Amino acid sequence: VSHEELLTAGLVWWFPQSMRYTGDRITCEVYANTDGSALTAFTFHAYFSTSLLSFLEIRNDAKYTQPNVYNNVQGQVVSITSGVAQGVEDTDITGYELLVASVDFMILASAPEGLHTGVLSCTVVDMISATGELEKQEDAQINDMQ
């Protein structure tokens, strides 16, 4: 399956590219296109189908501080990352396909078999560089096996 390249600042979520089954833990990798700027902070809201998935955790890449995660609304997770790890250079956090986070879900035992659509979406609330805001309130691109 091929997907369109993200050509401007924003986030791309890579959903697993193979079949998954009830009880499986799945990891979505989140990549950023920083549009040539050093990404120092970012916030996103992830929305997921509660009839299929349960949220487990978000882990930022080692280049960033660990996020503040809020999961107090069913089917929604908010992740706020407010800085980079000590010793990280601007060149380490600038790129076209920069890994920023991994998000883990569990497929519910009660999830029906079959091909599902609309399982996950994400809104980029803020992407911030040292020189200012890169992106705000845009849907992230979701790449899956479709």
KOLBABA-764672 format. One record per atom (N, C-alpha, C, O): x, z negated, y negated; residue in one letter; atom name. Coordinates in Angstrom, 1 decimal, decimal comma. Example, Ala and Ser with C-alpha at 12.3 -4.5 7.8 and 13.67 -1.06 7.14 Angstrom:
BEGIN
13,2 | -7,8 | 5,7 | A | N
12,3 | -7,8 | 4,5 | A | CA
13,2 | -7,8 | 3,3 | A | C
14,2 | -8,5 | 3,3 | A | O
12,8 | -7,1 | 2,2 | S | N
13,7 | -7,1 | 1,1 | S | CA
12,9 | -7,9 | 0,0 | S | C
13,4 | -8,0 | -1,1 | S | O
! end
This chain:
BEGIN
0,9 | 0,0 | 1,2 | V | N
0,0 | 0,0 | 0,0 | V | CA
0,9 | 0,0 | -1,2 | V | C
1,8 | -0,8 | -1,3 | V | O
0,6 | 0,9 | -2,2 | S | N
1,4 | 0,9 | -3,4 | S | CA
0,5 | 0,3 | -4,5 | S | C
-0,7 | 0,5 | -4,5 | S | O
1,2 | -0,3 | -5,5 | H | N
0,5 | -0,9 | -6,6 | H | CA
1,2 | -0,4 | -7,9 | H | C
2,3 | 0,0 | -8,0 | H | O
0,4 | -0,3 | -9,0 | E | N
0,9 | 0,1 | -10,3 | E | CA
1,9 | -0,9 | -10,8 | E | C
1,8 | -2,1 | -10,5 | E | O
3,0 | -0,4 | -11,4 | E | N
4,0 | -1,3 | -12,0 | E | CA
3,4 | -1,9 | -13,3 | E | C
2,6 | -1,3 | -14,0 | E | O
3,8 | -3,2 | -13,5 | L | N
3,4 | -3,9 | -14,8 | L | CA
4,4 | -3,5 | -15,8 | L | C
5,6 | -3,8 | -15,7 | L | O
4,0 | -2,7 | -16,8 | L | N
4,9 | -2,1 | -17,8 | L | CA
5,1 | -2,9 | -19,1 | L | C
5,9 | -2,6 | -19,9 | L | O
4,2 | -3,9 | -19,3 | T | N
4,3 | -4,8 | -20,5 | T | CA
4,4 | -6,2 | -20,1 | T | C
4,3 | -6,5 | -18,9 | T | O
4,6 | -7,1 | -21,0 | A | N
4,7 | -8,6 | -20,7 | A | CA
3,4 | -9,0 | -20,0 | A | C
2,3 | -8,7 | -20,4 | A | O
3,6 | -9,8 | -18,9 | G | N
2,5 | -10,3 | -18,2 | G | CA
2,9 | -10,8 | -16,8 | G | C
4,1 | -10,9 | -16,5 | G | O
1,9 | -11,2 | -16,0 | L | N
2,2 | -11,8 | -14,7 | L | CA
1,6 | -10,9 | -13,6 | L | C
0,6 | -10,3 | -13,8 | L | O
2,3 | -10,9 | -12,5 | V | N
1,9 | -10,2 | -11,3 | V | CA
1,9 | -11,2 | -10,1 | V | C
2,9 | -11,8 | -9,9 | V | O
0,7 | -11,3 | -9,4 | W | N
0,6 | -12,2 | -8,3 | W | CA
0,7 | -11,3 | -7,0 | W | C
0,0 | -10,3 | -6,9 | W | O
1,6 | -11,6 | -6,1 | W | N
1,7 | -10,9 | -4,8 | W | CA
1,0 | -11,7 | -3,8 | W | C
1,6 | -12,8 | -3,4 | W | O
-0,1 | -11,3 | -3,4 | F | N
-0,9 | -11,9 | -2,3 | F | CA
-0,3 | -11,4 | -1,0 | F | C
0,3 | -10,3 | -1,0 | F | O
-0,3 | -12,2 | 0,1 | P | N
0,2 | -11,7 | 1,4 | P | CA
-0,3 | -10,3 | 1,7 | P | C
-1,4 | -10,0 | 1,5 | P | O
0,6 | -9,5 | 2,3 | Q | N
0,3 | -8,1 | 2,5 | Q | CA
-0,1 | -7,8 | 4,0 | Q | C
-0,1 | -6,7 | 4,4 | Q | O
-0,4 | -8,9 | 4,7 | S | N
-0,8 | -8,7 | 6,1 | S | CA
-2,0 | -9,5 | 6,4 | S | C
-2,4 | -10,4 | 5,6 | S | O
-2,5 | -9,3 | 7,6 | M | N
-3,7 | -10,1 | 8,0 | M | CA
-3,4 | -11,6 | 8,0 | M | C
-2,3 | -12,0 | 8,4 | M | O
-4,4 | -12,4 | 7,7 | R | N
-4,3 | -13,8 | 7,7 | R | CA
-5,5 | -14,3 | 8,4 | R | C
-6,6 | -13,7 | 8,5 | R | O
-5,4 | -15,6 | 9,0 | Y | N
-6,5 | -16,1 | 9,8 | Y | CA
-6,8 | -17,5 | 9,3 | Y | C
-6,1 | -18,1 | 8,6 | Y | O
-8,0 | -18,0 | 9,8 | T | N
-8,4 | -19,3 | 9,4 | T | CA
-7,3 | -20,4 | 9,7 | T | C
-6,7 | -20,3 | 10,8 | T | O
-7,1 | -21,3 | 8,9 | G | N
-6,1 | -22,3 | 9,1 | G | CA
-4,7 | -21,9 | 8,6 | G | C
-3,8 | -22,8 | 8,6 | G | O
-4,5 | -20,7 | 8,3 | D | N
-3,2 | -20,2 | 7,8 | D | CA
-2,9 | -20,8 | 6,4 | D | C
-3,8 | -20,8 | 5,5 | D | O
-1,7 | -21,1 | 6,2 | R | N
-1,2 | -21,4 | 4,8 | R | CA
-0,7 | -20,1 | 4,3 | R | C
0,1 | -19,4 | 4,9 | R | O
-1,1 | -19,7 | 3,1 | I | N
-0,6 | -18,5 | 2,5 | I | CA
0,0 | -18,8 | 1,1 | I | C
-0,4 | -19,7 | 0,4 | I | O
1,1 | -18,1 | 0,9 | T | N
1,8 | -18,2 | -0,4 | T | CA
1,7 | -17,0 | -1,2 | T | C
2,0 | -15,9 | -0,7 | T | O
1,3 | -17,2 | -2,5 | C | N
1,3 | -16,1 | -3,4 | C | CA
2,5 | -16,3 | -4,3 | C | C
2,7 | -17,3 | -4,9 | C | O
3,3 | -15,2 | -4,5 | E | N
4,5 | -15,3 | -5,4 | E | CA
4,0 | -14,7 | -6,7 | E | C
3,4 | -13,7 | -6,8 | E | O
4,5 | -15,4 | -7,8 | V | N
4,1 | -15,0 | -9,1 | V | CA
5,3 | -14,5 | -9,9 | V | C
6,3 | -15,2 | -10,0 | V | O
5,3 | -13,3 | -10,3 | Y | N
6,4 | -12,6 | -11,0 | Y | CA
6,0 | -12,3 | -12,5 | Y | C
4,8 | -12,1 | -12,7 | Y | O
7,0 | -12,3 | -13,3 | A | N
6,7 | -12,0 | -14,8 | A | CA
7,5 | -10,8 | -15,2 | A | C
8,6 | -10,6 | -14,7 | A | O
6,9 | -10,0 | -16,0 | N | N
7,6 | -9,0 | -16,8 | N | CA
7,7 | -9,6 | -18,2 | N | C
6,7 | -9,8 | -18,8 | N | O
8,9 | -9,9 | -18,6 | T | N
9,1 | -10,6 | -19,9 | T | CA
9,3 | -9,6 | -21,0 | T | C
9,5 | -10,1 | -22,2 | T | O
9,2 | -8,3 | -20,8 | D | N
9,3 | -7,3 | -21,8 | D | CA
10,6 | -7,5 | -22,7 | D | C
10,5 | -7,3 | -23,9 | D | O
11,7 | -7,9 | -22,0 | G | N
13,0 | -8,0 | -22,7 | G | CA
13,2 | -9,3 | -23,4 | G | C
14,3 | -9,5 | -24,0 | G | O
12,3 | -10,2 | -23,3 | S | N
12,5 | -11,5 | -23,9 | S | CA
12,7 | -12,6 | -22,9 | S | C
12,3 | -12,4 | -21,7 | S | O
13,4 | -13,7 | -23,3 | A | N
13,6 | -14,8 | -22,4 | A | CA
12,3 | -15,6 | -22,3 | A | C
11,9 | -16,2 | -23,3 | A | O
11,7 | -15,8 | -21,1 | L | N
10,5 | -16,5 | -20,9 | L | CA
10,8 | -18,0 | -20,7 | L | C
11,4 | -18,4 | -19,7 | L | O
10,4 | -18,8 | -21,7 | T | N
10,8 | -20,2 | -21,7 | T | CA
9,6 | -21,1 | -21,3 | T | C
9,8 | -22,2 | -20,9 | T | O
8,4 | -20,6 | -21,4 | A | N
7,2 | -21,4 | -21,1 | A | CA
6,1 | -20,5 | -20,8 | A | C
6,0 | -19,4 | -21,3 | A | O
5,2 | -20,9 | -19,9 | F | N
4,0 | -20,1 | -19,5 | F | CA
2,9 | -21,0 | -19,0 | F | C
3,1 | -22,1 | -18,4 | F | O
1,7 | -20,5 | -19,2 | T | N
0,5 | -21,2 | -18,7 | T | CA
-0,4 | -20,1 | -18,1 | T | C
-0,7 | -19,1 | -18,7 | T | O
-1,0 | -20,5 | -16,9 | F | N
-2,0 | -19,6 | -16,3 | F | CA
-3,1 | -20,4 | -15,7 | F | C
-2,9 | -21,6 | -15,3 | F | O
-4,2 | -19,8 | -15,6 | H | N
-5,4 | -20,3 | -14,9 | H | CA
-5,6 | -19,4 | -13,7 | H | C
-5,8 | -18,2 | -13,8 | H | O
-5,7 | -20,0 | -12,5 | A | N
-6,0 | -19,2 | -11,3 | A | CA
-7,4 | -19,6 | -10,8 | A | C
-7,8 | -20,8 | -10,8 | A | O
-8,1 | -18,6 | -10,4 | Y | N
-9,5 | -18,8 | -10,0 | Y | CA
-9,6 | -18,3 | -8,5 | Y | C
-9,1 | -17,2 | -8,2 | Y | O
-10,2 | -19,1 | -7,6 | F | N
-10,2 | -18,7 | -6,2 | F | CA
-11,5 | -19,0 | -5,6 | F | C
-12,2 | -19,9 | -6,0 | F | O
-11,8 | -18,3 | -4,5 | S | N
-13,0 | -18,5 | -3,8 | S | CA
-13,0 | -19,7 | -3,0 | S | C
-12,1 | -19,8 | -2,0 | S | O
-13,8 | -20,7 | -3,3 | T | N
-13,8 | -22,0 | -2,5 | T | CA
-14,5 | -21,9 | -1,2 | T | C
-14,5 | -22,8 | -0,4 | T | O
-15,1 | -20,7 | -0,9 | S | N
-15,7 | -20,5 | 0,4 | S | CA
-14,6 | -20,0 | 1,4 | S | C
-14,9 | -19,9 | 2,6 | S | O
-13,5 | -19,6 | 0,8 | L | N
-12,4 | -19,0 | 1,7 | L | CA
-11,1 | -19,8 | 1,6 | L | C
-10,4 | -19,9 | 2,6 | L | O
-10,8 | -20,4 | 0,4 | L | N
-9,5 | -21,0 | 0,2 | L | CA
-9,6 | -22,4 | -0,3 | L | C
-10,6 | -22,8 | -1,0 | L | O
-8,6 | -23,2 | 0,0 | S | N
-8,4 | -24,5 | -0,7 | S | CA
-7,0 | -24,5 | -1,3 | S | C
-6,0 | -24,0 | -0,7 | S | O
-6,9 | -25,0 | -2,5 | F | N
-5,6 | -25,0 | -3,2 | F | CA
-4,7 | -26,1 | -2,6 | F | C
-5,1 | -27,2 | -2,3 | F | O
-3,4 | -25,8 | -2,4 | L | N
-2,4 | -26,8 | -1,9 | L | CA
-1,4 | -27,2 | -3,0 | L | C
-1,3 | -28,4 | -3,3 | L | O
-0,6 | -26,2 | -3,5 | E | N
0,4 | -26,6 | -4,5 | E | CA
0,9 | -25,4 | -5,2 | E | C
0,8 | -24,3 | -4,8 | E | O
1,6 | -25,7 | -6,4 | I | N
2,3 | -24,7 | -7,2 | I | CA
3,7 | -25,2 | -7,3 | I | C
3,9 | -26,4 | -7,6 | I | O
4,7 | -24,4 | -7,0 | R | N
6,1 | -24,7 | -7,1 | R | CA
6,7 | -23,6 | -8,1 | R | C
6,6 | -22,5 | -7,8 | R | O
7,4 | -24,1 | -9,1 | N | N
8,1 | -23,1 | -10,0 | N | CA
9,4 | -22,8 | -9,4 | N | C
10,0 | -23,6 | -8,6 | N | O
9,9 | -21,6 | -9,7 | D | N
11,3 | -21,2 | -9,4 | D | CA
12,2 | -22,2 | -10,0 | D | C
11,9 | -22,9 | -11,0 | D | O
13,4 | -22,4 | -9,4 | A | N
14,4 | -23,4 | -9,9 | A | CA
14,8 | -23,1 | -11,3 | A | C
15,4 | -24,1 | -11,9 | A | O
14,6 | -22,0 | -11,9 | K | N
15,0 | -21,7 | -13,3 | K | CA
14,1 | -22,5 | -14,3 | K | C
14,5 | -22,7 | -15,4 | K | O
12,9 | -23,0 | -13,8 | Y | N
12,0 | -23,6 | -14,7 | Y | CA
11,8 | -25,1 | -14,3 | Y | C
12,0 | -25,5 | -13,1 | Y | O
11,3 | -25,9 | -15,3 | T | N
10,9 | -27,2 | -15,0 | T | CA
9,6 | -27,1 | -14,1 | T | C
8,9 | -26,1 | -14,1 | T | O
9,3 | -28,1 | -13,3 | Q | N
8,1 | -28,1 | -12,5 | Q | CA
6,9 | -28,2 | -13,4 | Q | C
6,9 | -28,8 | -14,4 | Q | O
5,8 | -27,5 | -13,0 | P | N
4,6 | -27,4 | -13,8 | P | CA
3,7 | -28,7 | -13,8 | P | C
3,8 | -29,4 | -12,9 | P | O
3,0 | -28,8 | -14,9 | N | N
1,9 | -29,8 | -14,8 | N | CA
0,7 | -29,0 | -14,3 | N | C
0,4 | -27,9 | -14,8 | N | O
0,1 | -29,5 | -13,2 | V | N
-1,0 | -28,7 | -12,5 | V | CA
-2,3 | -29,5 | -12,6 | V | C
-2,3 | -30,8 | -12,3 | V | O
-3,3 | -28,9 | -12,9 | Y | N
-4,6 | -29,5 | -13,0 | Y | CA
-5,6 | -28,8 | -12,1 | Y | C
-5,8 | -27,6 | -12,3 | Y | O
-6,2 | -29,5 | -11,2 | N | N
-7,1 | -28,9 | -10,2 | N | CA
-8,4 | -29,7 | -10,2 | N | C
-8,8 | -30,1 | -9,1 | N | O
-8,9 | -30,0 | -11,3 | N | N
-10,1 | -30,9 | -11,3 | N | CA
-11,4 | -30,1 | -11,5 | N | C
-12,5 | -30,7 | -11,7 | N | O
-11,3 | -28,8 | -11,5 | V | N
-12,5 | -28,0 | -11,5 | V | CA
-12,5 | -27,2 | -10,2 | V | C
-11,5 | -26,5 | -9,9 | V | O
-13,6 | -27,2 | -9,4 | Q | N
-13,6 | -26,6 | -8,1 | Q | CA
-13,4 | -25,1 | -8,3 | Q | C
-14,1 | -24,4 | -9,1 | Q | O
-12,4 | -24,5 | -7,6 | G | N
-12,2 | -23,1 | -7,7 | G | CA
-11,3 | -22,6 | -8,8 | G | C
-11,1 | -21,4 | -9,1 | G | O
-10,7 | -23,6 | -9,5 | Q | N
-9,8 | -23,3 | -10,6 | Q | CA
-8,6 | -24,2 | -10,6 | Q | C
-8,7 | -25,4 | -10,4 | Q | O
-7,4 | -23,6 | -10,9 | V | N
-6,2 | -24,4 | -11,0 | V | CA
-5,5 | -23,9 | -12,3 | V | C
-5,4 | -22,8 | -12,6 | V | O
-5,1 | -24,9 | -13,1 | V | N
-4,3 | -24,6 | -14,3 | V | CA
-2,9 | -25,1 | -14,1 | V | C
-2,7 | -26,2 | -13,7 | V | O
-2,0 | -24,2 | -14,5 | S | N
-0,6 | -24,5 | -14,4 | S | CA
0,1 | -24,3 | -15,7 | S | C
0,0 | -23,3 | -16,4 | S | O
0,8 | -25,4 | -16,2 | I | N
1,4 | -25,4 | -17,5 | I | CA
2,9 | -25,7 | -17,3 | I | C
3,3 | -26,8 | -16,8 | I | O
3,7 | -24,7 | -17,6 | T | N
5,2 | -24,9 | -17,5 | T | CA
5,8 | -24,9 | -19,0 | T | C
5,5 | -23,9 | -19,7 | T | O
6,5 | -25,9 | -19,3 | S | N
6,9 | -26,1 | -20,7 | S | CA
8,4 | -26,0 | -21,0 | S | C
8,8 | -26,3 | -22,0 | S | O
9,1 | -25,5 | -20,0 | G | N
10,6 | -25,4 | -20,3 | G | CA
11,4 | -24,9 | -19,1 | G | C
10,8 | -24,6 | -18,0 | G | O
12,6 | -24,7 | -19,4 | V | N
13,5 | -24,2 | -18,3 | V | CA
14,4 | -25,3 | -17,9 | V | C
14,6 | -26,3 | -18,5 | V | O
15,0 | -25,1 | -16,7 | A | N
15,9 | -26,1 | -16,1 | A | CA
17,2 | -26,2 | -16,9 | A | C
17,6 | -25,2 | -17,6 | A | O
17,9 | -27,3 | -16,8 | Q | N
19,1 | -27,5 | -17,5 | Q | CA
20,1 | -26,4 | -17,0 | Q | C
20,3 | -26,2 | -15,8 | Q | O
20,9 | -25,8 | -17,9 | G | N
21,9 | -24,9 | -17,6 | G | CA
21,5 | -23,5 | -17,4 | G | C
22,3 | -22,6 | -17,2 | G | O
20,2 | -23,2 | -17,6 | V | N
19,6 | -21,8 | -17,4 | V | CA
19,9 | -21,0 | -18,7 | V | C
19,7 | -21,5 | -19,8 | V | O
20,5 | -19,8 | -18,5 | E | N
20,8 | -19,0 | -19,6 | E | CA
19,6 | -18,0 | -19,9 | E | C
18,8 | -17,8 | -19,0 | E | O
19,5 | -17,5 | -21,1 | D | N
18,5 | -16,5 | -21,4 | D | CA
18,4 | -15,3 | -20,5 | D | C
17,4 | -14,8 | -20,1 | D | O
19,6 | -14,9 | -20,0 | T | N
19,6 | -13,7 | -19,1 | T | CA
19,0 | -14,1 | -17,8 | T | C
18,6 | -13,2 | -17,1 | T | O
19,0 | -15,4 | -17,4 | D | N
18,4 | -15,8 | -16,1 | D | CA
16,9 | -15,8 | -16,2 | D | C
16,2 | -15,7 | -15,1 | D | O
16,3 | -15,8 | -17,4 | I | N
14,8 | -15,8 | -17,5 | I | CA
14,3 | -14,7 | -18,3 | I | C
13,3 | -14,7 | -19,0 | I | O
15,0 | -13,5 | -18,2 | T | N
14,6 | -12,3 | -18,8 | T | CA
14,5 | -11,2 | -17,6 | T | C
15,5 | -11,1 | -16,9 | T | O
13,5 | -10,5 | -17,5 | G | N
13,4 | -9,5 | -16,5 | G | CA
12,1 | -8,8 | -16,3 | G | C
11,1 | -9,2 | -16,9 | G | O
12,2 | -7,7 | -15,5 | Y | N
11,0 | -6,9 | -15,2 | Y | CA
10,2 | -7,5 | -14,1 | Y | C
9,0 | -7,5 | -14,1 | Y | O
10,9 | -8,1 | -13,1 | E | N
10,3 | -8,7 | -11,9 | E | CA
10,9 | -10,1 | -11,7 | E | C
11,7 | -10,3 | -10,8 | E | O
10,6 | -11,0 | -12,6 | L | N
11,2 | -12,3 | -12,6 | L | CA
10,3 | -13,3 | -11,8 | L | C
9,2 | -13,6 | -12,3 | L | O
10,8 | -13,8 | -10,7 | L | N
10,1 | -14,8 | -10,0 | L | CA
9,9 | -16,1 | -10,8 | L | C
10,9 | -16,7 | -11,2 | L | O
8,7 | -16,5 | -11,0 | V | N
8,5 | -17,7 | -11,8 | V | CA
7,8 | -18,9 | -11,0 | V | C
8,1 | -20,0 | -11,3 | V | O
7,0 | -18,5 | -10,0 | A | N
6,3 | -19,6 | -9,3 | A | CA
5,8 | -19,1 | -7,9 | A | C
5,7 | -17,9 | -7,7 | A | O
5,5 | -20,0 | -7,1 | S | N
4,8 | -19,8 | -5,8 | S | CA
3,6 | -20,7 | -5,7 | S | C
3,7 | -21,8 | -6,1 | S | O
2,5 | -20,1 | -5,3 | V | N
1,2 | -20,8 | -5,2 | V | CA
0,7 | -20,8 | -3,8 | V | C
0,6 | -19,7 | -3,2 | V | O
0,5 | -22,0 | -3,2 | D | N
0,1 | -22,1 | -1,8 | D | CA
-1,4 | -22,4 | -1,7 | D | C
-1,9 | -23,3 | -2,4 | D | O
-2,1 | -21,7 | -0,8 | F | N
-3,5 | -22,0 | -0,5 | F | CA
-3,6 | -22,1 | 1,1 | F | C
-2,7 | -21,7 | 1,8 | F | O
-4,7 | -22,7 | 1,5 | M | N
-5,0 | -22,8 | 2,9 | M | CA
-6,3 | -22,0 | 3,1 | M | C
-7,3 | -22,2 | 2,4 | M | O
-6,3 | -21,1 | 4,2 | I | N
-7,6 | -20,4 | 4,5 | I | CA
-8,5 | -21,4 | 5,3 | I | C
-8,1 | -22,0 | 6,3 | I | O
-9,6 | -21,6 | 4,8 | L | N
-10,5 | -22,6 | 5,4 | L | CA
-11,0 | -22,2 | 6,8 | L | C
-11,1 | -21,1 | 7,1 | L | O
-11,1 | -23,2 | 7,6 | A | N
-11,6 | -23,0 | 9,0 | A | CA
-12,9 | -22,4 | 9,0 | A | C
-13,3 | -21,7 | 10,0 | A | O
-13,7 | -22,6 | 8,0 | S | N
-15,1 | -22,1 | 7,9 | S | CA
-15,2 | -20,7 | 7,3 | S | C
-16,2 | -20,1 | 7,2 | S | O
-14,0 | -20,1 | 6,9 | A | N
-14,0 | -18,8 | 6,3 | A | CA
-14,5 | -17,7 | 7,3 | A | C
-14,0 | -17,7 | 8,4 | A | O
-15,4 | -16,9 | 6,9 | P | N
-15,9 | -15,8 | 7,8 | P | CA
-14,8 | -14,8 | 8,0 | P | C
-14,0 | -14,5 | 7,1 | P | O
-14,8 | -14,2 | 9,2 | E | N
-13,9 | -13,1 | 9,5 | E | CA
-14,3 | -11,9 | 8,6 | E | C
-15,4 | -11,7 | 8,2 | E | O
-13,3 | -11,0 | 8,4 | G | N
-13,6 | -9,8 | 7,7 | G | CA
-12,7 | -9,6 | 6,5 | G | C
-11,9 | -10,4 | 6,2 | G | O
-12,9 | -8,4 | 5,9 | L | N
-12,2 | -8,1 | 4,6 | L | CA
-12,9 | -8,7 | 3,5 | L | C
-14,2 | -8,5 | 3,3 | L | O
-12,2 | -9,4 | 2,6 | H | N
-12,9 | -10,1 | 1,5 | H | CA
-12,3 | -9,5 | 0,2 | H | C
-11,1 | -9,2 | 0,1 | H | O
-13,2 | -9,4 | -0,8 | T | N
-12,8 | -9,0 | -2,2 | T | CA
-13,1 | -10,1 | -3,1 | T | C
-13,9 | -11,0 | -2,8 | T | O
-12,4 | -10,1 | -4,3 | G | N
-12,7 | -11,1 | -5,3 | G | CA
-12,2 | -12,5 | -4,9 | G | C
-12,8 | -13,5 | -5,4 | G | O
-11,2 | -12,6 | -4,0 | V | N
-10,8 | -13,9 | -3,5 | V | CA
-10,0 | -14,7 | -4,6 | V | C
-10,1 | -15,9 | -4,6 | V | O
-9,2 | -14,0 | -5,4 | L | N
-8,3 | -14,6 | -6,3 | L | CA
-8,2 | -13,8 | -7,6 | L | C
-8,2 | -12,6 | -7,6 | L | O
-8,2 | -14,5 | -8,7 | S | N
-7,9 | -13,9 | -10,0 | S | CA
-7,1 | -14,9 | -10,9 | S | C
-7,1 | -16,0 | -10,6 | S | O
-6,5 | -14,3 | -11,9 | C | N
-5,7 | -15,2 | -12,7 | C | CA
-5,7 | -14,7 | -14,2 | C | C
-5,7 | -13,5 | -14,4 | C | O
-5,7 | -15,6 | -15,1 | T | N
-5,6 | -15,3 | -16,5 | T | CA
-4,3 | -15,9 | -17,0 | T | C
-4,1 | -17,1 | -16,8 | T | O
-3,6 | -15,1 | -17,7 | V | N
-2,4 | -15,6 | -18,4 | V | CA
-2,8 | -16,1 | -19,7 | V | C
-3,3 | -15,4 | -20,5 | V | O
-2,7 | -17,4 | -19,9 | V | N
-3,1 | -18,1 | -21,1 | V | CA
-2,0 | -17,9 | -22,2 | V | C
-2,3 | -17,5 | -23,3 | V | O
-0,8 | -18,2 | -21,8 | D | N
0,4 | -18,0 | -22,7 | D | CA
1,6 | -17,7 | -22,0 | D | C
1,9 | -18,2 | -20,9 | D | O
2,4 | -16,8 | -22,6 | M | N
3,8 | -16,6 | -22,1 | M | CA
4,6 | -16,7 | -23,4 | M | C
4,4 | -15,9 | -24,4 | M | O
5,6 | -17,6 | -23,4 | I | N
6,3 | -17,9 | -24,7 | I | CA
7,8 | -17,7 | -24,5 | I | C
8,3 | -18,1 | -23,5 | I | O
8,4 | -17,1 | -25,5 | S | N
9,9 | -17,0 | -25,5 | S | CA
10,4 | -17,8 | -26,7 | S | C
9,6 | -18,4 | -27,4 | S | O
11,7 | -17,9 | -26,8 | A | N
12,3 | -18,7 | -27,8 | A | CA
12,0 | -18,0 | -29,2 | A | C
12,0 | -18,7 | -30,2 | A | O
11,6 | -16,8 | -29,2 | T | N
11,3 | -16,1 | -30,5 | T | CA
9,8 | -16,0 | -30,7 | T | C
9,4 | -15,5 | -31,8 | T | O
9,0 | -16,5 | -29,8 | G | N
7,5 | -16,5 | -30,1 | G | CA
6,7 | -16,1 | -28,9 | G | C
7,2 | -16,1 | -27,7 | G | O
5,5 | -15,8 | -29,1 | E | N
4,5 | -15,6 | -28,0 | E | CA
4,7 | -14,1 | -27,5 | E | C
4,8 | -13,2 | -28,3 | E | O
4,7 | -14,0 | -26,2 | L | N
4,8 | -12,7 | -25,5 | L | CA
3,4 | -12,1 | -25,2 | L | C
3,2 | -11,0 | -25,4 | L | O
2,6 | -13,0 | -24,7 | E | N
1,3 | -12,5 | -24,2 | E | CA
0,3 | -13,7 | -24,2 | E | C
0,7 | -14,9 | -24,2 | E | O
-1,0 | -13,4 | -24,4 | K | N
-2,0 | -14,4 | -24,4 | K | CA
-3,3 | -13,8 | -23,9 | K | C
-3,7 | -12,7 | -24,3 | K | O
-4,0 | -14,6 | -23,1 | Q | N
-5,4 | -14,3 | -22,7 | Q | CA
-5,5 | -12,9 | -22,1 | Q | C
-6,3 | -12,1 | -22,5 | Q | O
-4,7 | -12,7 | -21,1 | E | N
-4,8 | -11,4 | -20,4 | E | CA
-4,9 | -11,7 | -18,9 | E | C
-4,3 | -12,6 | -18,4 | E | O
-5,6 | -10,8 | -18,2 | D | N
-5,7 | -11,0 | -16,7 | D | CA
-4,4 | -10,6 | -16,1 | D | C
-3,7 | -9,6 | -16,5 | D | O
-4,0 | -11,4 | -15,1 | A | N
-2,8 | -11,1 | -14,4 | A | CA
-3,1 | -10,0 | -13,4 | A | C
-4,3 | -9,8 | -13,0 | A | O
-2,1 | -9,2 | -13,0 | Q | N
-2,3 | -8,2 | -12,0 | Q | CA
-2,2 | -8,9 | -10,6 | Q | C
-1,3 | -9,7 | -10,4 | Q | O
-3,1 | -8,6 | -9,7 | I | N
-3,1 | -9,2 | -8,3 | I | CA
-2,8 | -8,0 | -7,4 | I | C
-3,6 | -7,1 | -7,3 | I | O
-1,7 | -8,1 | -6,7 | N | N
-1,3 | -7,1 | -5,7 | N | CA
-1,6 | -7,7 | -4,3 | N | C
-1,1 | -8,8 | -3,9 | N | O
-2,4 | -7,0 | -3,5 | D | N
-2,8 | -7,5 | -2,2 | D | CA
-2,7 | -6,3 | -1,2 | D | C
-2,1 | -5,3 | -1,5 | D | O
-3,3 | -6,4 | 0,0 | M | N
-3,2 | -5,3 | 0,9 | M | CA
-4,2 | -4,2 | 0,7 | M | C
-4,3 | -3,3 | 1,6 | M | O
-4,9 | -4,2 | -0,4 | Q | N
-5,9 | -3,1 | -0,7 | Q | CA
-5,3 | -2,2 | -1,7 | Q | C
-5,9 | -1,2 | -2,0 | Q | O
! end
